[in-house]
């Protein structure tokens, strides 16, 4: 069983790496739901704005997050999830989540991300029997299989982690208030910053994303244009970054909805779960 499961890990990691950071590439309809209102121009501190937004996210506790889009090579993927914020860790929102993501090559990947364990459901026919589709992975795996699967679970978590995109605020000297805009019927203030990529590397929590930024620097990318739409209650409704690459300019966006609504995030039933720490063959 270990060998069968291990065969799909590299392809899943490739899919997840393309979505890492909780972002999507040019989501369908992301621009259609923004209605312009009266513009305004002033600036705020990026660090202060980040902290205010993070505090409000934790206070509101729950949100739904969706993404869909395509990579530079034309591969498409989509995902959705619900999150519960449990506090701040190192100044960043910590969370539990129940998520899913799909792509043409990787199939559907589902995950339950809890503080003490990851539960990963591999696509059908990828190594687990139908009556036990979930694989439990601990934060400190004790088996070779657990150590192989953990990067997949961590990459899935990073794909939905809002701190990955919000951390760009911390790298901005000043953030400009562009003006008032409607996002999906909600009044917001749009903020924009030109982020120097070299400053973004040390404030980014995820090692894979830091490596990605480092590769971009090596390729000659120096700045990222970053936008965040914040509602009247101080909560983010949308984040977007314009990232120049050798294949062109990509618009990378994440969308938050239904702040404060009840969510259900729970481990799968034990009868449907294999524990990676108990699979050694």
Secondary structure, 3 states (H helix, E strand, C coil): CHHHHHCCHHHHHHHHHHHCCCCEECCCCCCCCEEEEEEEEEEEEHHHHHHHHHHHHHHHCEEEEEEEEECCCCCEEEEEEEEEEEEEECCEEEEEEEEEEEECCCEEEEEEEECCEEEEECCCCCCCCCCCCEEEECCCCCCHHHHHHHHHHHHHHHHHCHHHHHHHHHCCCEEEEEEEEEECCEEEEEEEEEEEHHHHHHHCCCHHHHHHHHHHHHCCCCEEEEEEEEECCCCEEEEEEEEEECCEEEEEEEEEECCCCCCCCCCCCHHHEEEHHHCCC
